[in-house]
Amino acid sequence: MELRHLRYYQAVAEELSFSKAARRLRIAQPALSRAVKELESNLGVTLMLRDRRSVALTEAGAVLLHEIGLLLQRVDESVRRVQRTAAGEEGELRVGYIGAPTQAFLGRLLAEFRLRFPRVTVVLEERTPERVWEMVARGRLSIGLTRPVIAQPAAGLETMLLRREPFVAVLPSEHPLAKSAGALAWKEIAKEPLIILSRRESVSLHDGILGACRRARFTPHLAHTPTVISTVLSYVEAGAGIGIIPDSVAQLGADRPLVFRPLAPSHSVELVMVWSRNTASPPADAFRSLISEWVKSGRMFPKAAAVLRSDAR
């Protein structure tokens, strides 16, 4: 049994699809299928039930997936530790983050951190908000830049508020509501098909938007709930409805035929930093201090993240 067999099996078991796993691993699907069969043969158990349409894990397969995750995590950590020792580096900072809300500052922040701490290796992992919390709680991430979650793991985790991001409406430039100036009232979009991020990707964002609709006394008609925030803009550009997004996402559509309007009354979703007080990490302490310094000085968000316009293009 080789380590690659375990990595291949992990990919198939997580994707529940040989074709998706093959694309993820960038190998041919037949080679992937052979590797899984070899692993089953070596172990003498059936790990997967598969036909042309679906893949399902057996009980033994589910146990193996869990154990492989622990094993490969340990292997990866060991490799990184050996490499750091050989290179004379002094530590590692693992930062989990969510994409669009951090684009306005993350690159600048990391550049300054690197200048101050050149011997610290920074590893970035983009994940969903819930996944960031989980990985911080398990010690797989030093710091998380994410949204609050409903069931926040309580064991030793602390947070710092970075920003409250107001929701904005995104409309096709030819939409009648895109012609007016000023803020758009929530009740004005009550009968419009809405497009918001899937709850699976961000519970706080999805539920925050629905809560704002309820406070405006209407039940929204959700035309689409994509799993990627930029897809909201694509649906809107195609004329499928009105999108509701945090204002940080508006930067992704600055060059598209879209109009972004603030919503009134204002409702927002939080962006927070999360870390574990039970994990001793000098690089993480230094990174938190730098973020606190930037937040206090206004360098984190020097100007509004969104490109809001009150007039149609």
N, C-alpha and C positions, 0 to 999 in steps of 0.2 A: 504494500500500500504506500503510495506516494502522497506528498503534501498537496500536489495538484489535484488528486482525486477528491480530497476534502474540499478544496476551494471550488471545484467544478460542481460538486454535489450541493454545496451551500448556495451557489447561484441558482441552480435549478429549483431547489427547495424554497428559496425566497421568492422567486418569480412565478413558481408553479407553471412554468412553460419552458420547454427546451429551446424554442426559437428565441425567446426573449433573453434567456440566459446565455445563449451562444452569441447574441449581439453584444450583450454586456461584457462578456469575456473576450470578444473578438476572436472566436475560434469557430471552426466548422461544426455544424450541428451533429453530423455523424460521429465525429471524434468525441463530442460531449456525451452522446448516448453511450458510446463504448466505455468511456471512463466510468459512468454511473453503473453500468452493468458489471464492470470489473470490480468496483467497490462492493456491490451486492454479493458477487461471487466470493470475494475475499472474506467478507463478514459472515456469509452463509445465511443471510436474511433478505427478505424483500423490503426495500425501503420506500418504494413508490408504486402506486397503482396508476397505470397510464393507458390511455387509448389515443385515438387520433385527435380527440377534441380537448382532453383535459388531463391534468396531472394532479394526483392527491397523495399526500404522505400517509404511510402506515404509522402505527403508534411507535414502532421502532425507528422509523424515519424521522419522526418529530423529535424523539429523544436525541438522535444523532445530530440533527440540525442545532439543537441547543448546545450540545457538547462541542461541536465544531466551532461554534461562535466563541466559546470560552477558550478553546485551544488556539485558534487562529489569532485571537486577540493577544494571547500570551506570546505566541510566536512573533507577531508583529512588534509587540513591545520589546521583546528581547533583541530583535534585529536592530530596532532604533537605538536601543541602549548601547549595543556594541558599536554602532556607527558613530554615535555621539562621543563615546570614549575614544575611539580611534581618531576622530577629527578634533578632539580637544574642546568640544563645545561644553557649555556649562548648564544646560537645561533645555526644557521643552515647554512650549505653551500651545495647548490645543484649544482652539476657539471654534465653537459652533455658532452658526448664525443663520438668519433667514435673509433671503436675497435682496429684494428691492428696498426695504426700509433701511438697510445698512449701506447701500451704495454711495450715499452722499458723504459718508465719512470714513468707511472702513479702510479704504486704500491709503488715505492720508494718515489715519491713525497708526496703521501698521508701519508706514514708512518712518514716522517719528519714533515709534517703539524700536524699530531696527537700529536707528541711529544711536539711541540711548543704550540698547542692550544687544550689540552685534553678535554676541556668542549664544544667544537664545534662538533655538529653532522654533519657528511658528508654523503650526499645522492648522489649516482651515478646513472646516467641514460644513457644507451647506445642508441643512436638514429642515424638516417641518418643525413648527414651534414645540409640539408635544415631544418629538424625538430629541430635540435639544435638551429639554428638561430631563428626560429619561437618562440621557448620556451623561449629563452633569451629575445627576444623583448617583449613578453607578461609577463615577470616577473616570469615565472615558473622555470627558472634556474638562478642561480647566475653567473655562468661562463660557457662558452662553449669552448671545445677543438675540433676544427672541420676544415673543408675546407671552403674556400671562396665560396660564392654562387653568381649567376649572379644578381639576384634581391635582393641585401642585404638590409634588412630593415634599413632605414636611421635614424629613430627617436631615437636619443640618444645612438646609439650603437658605441662602439669603438673596435678596434682590435689591436693585437700585433702579429707580425710574430714570429713563433717559429722555423720553419725549412722549407726549400725547399727540397722536396723529389724527387730525380731523378727517372725517369722511368727505369725499367729494364725488360729484356725479360726472361721468364721462359720457358725452353724447356725440353722435355723428354731426359733422359741421352743418349739415343741411336740416337737422331736426328742428322743428318749431321752437322747442324750449332752449335751443342753442342761440337763438337770436336775441334773447332778452339780456339785459345787463343786471349785475348784482347776484346775490345769492338765490339759490333755487330752494323753494320750500319743499319739505318732504312730501306734503300732501299733493304737490303738483305732479309727482311721479307715481301716485297711488295706482293709477290704471295702466301704467306702462309695464311692458315686460322687462324684468330686471335681470342683470347678470352679475353674479358675485362669486367669490372664491368658494370652492367646496369646503364643507365643514370638516371633512377628513383632513384637509391640509392646514386649517387654522380654525379651531373652535372659537376662540375669542373674537376673531375678525368676523366670521360668519354669524355668530350669535349676536355680536354687537350691532351689526347691520339690521338683523331681524328685530332686535329690541328697539332700535330707533324707529323702525316702521310701525311697531306696535304702539309706541308712544305717540306717533302721529295718527293713530287710530285707523290703520289699514293693514290688511294682510297682503304681503307682496306676492305678485305672480312671478315666480322664478323661471325664466326662460332657459337659462343654462347656469350650471355651477361647475366650471372647469377646475382642474386640479393645479393649474399653473396660472399665476396672477396675470402674466402678460397676455394670456389667451382671452381674458376679459376684454382687453383692448381690441383684440382681433375680432371678437364677436360684435363689439360695438361698431367698429369700422365697417363690418359687413352688413350693418343695419338690423342686427338681431335683437336689439333692445338698448336699454340704458345701463351702463355699468356703475357700480358703487365700489369705490376703492379708497384706501388710505392715500393721503395726498403725496406720500413719497413715491407712489407708483406712477404718478403723472409724468415724471421725468422720462419714463419709458415710451411715452407717446408724444413727446414734444415735436417730433418731425412728421407726425401723421395728421390726417384730416379729421382731427378730433377737437372737441371743446371741453374744457374742464371747468366746472362751476362749483363753488362751495355750497354746502347744504345748510339750511337754517330750519330749526335751531341746530347749533353745532353739536355733533356727537363724535366721539373719538375712540381710538383703540391705542393701548399703551405699547411702547417698546421698552423693554427692560433688560438689564444685565443680571444674570443669575450665576451664583457660584456656591460651592460647598465650604462651610466654615470648618469642616472636619478634615479637609485635605490641605496639608502644608505644601505650598508651592510658591517659592520666591518669585518666579516669573509671573505667576498669576497675580500675586500681590502688587507687583510693579505695574502690570497692565491695568489693574483696577485703579491704581493711583493716577495713572495717566488719563484714564477715562474720566475720573472725577475732576481732574484738573481741566480737561477740555469742556466738560459740561458746565462747570462754574464760570469759565472764561468766555463761553459762547462759541468756541471753535468747533464744537461737535456739529452744530446746526447753524452756520453763519447766516443763512437766509432760508426762506421757505423752500421746502423740498419740491413742492408742486409748481408747475408752470400753469397757473390759473388764469383764465381769460374770461372776461364778462361779455365779450362780443364774439359773435360767430366769425369763423375764418372765411 
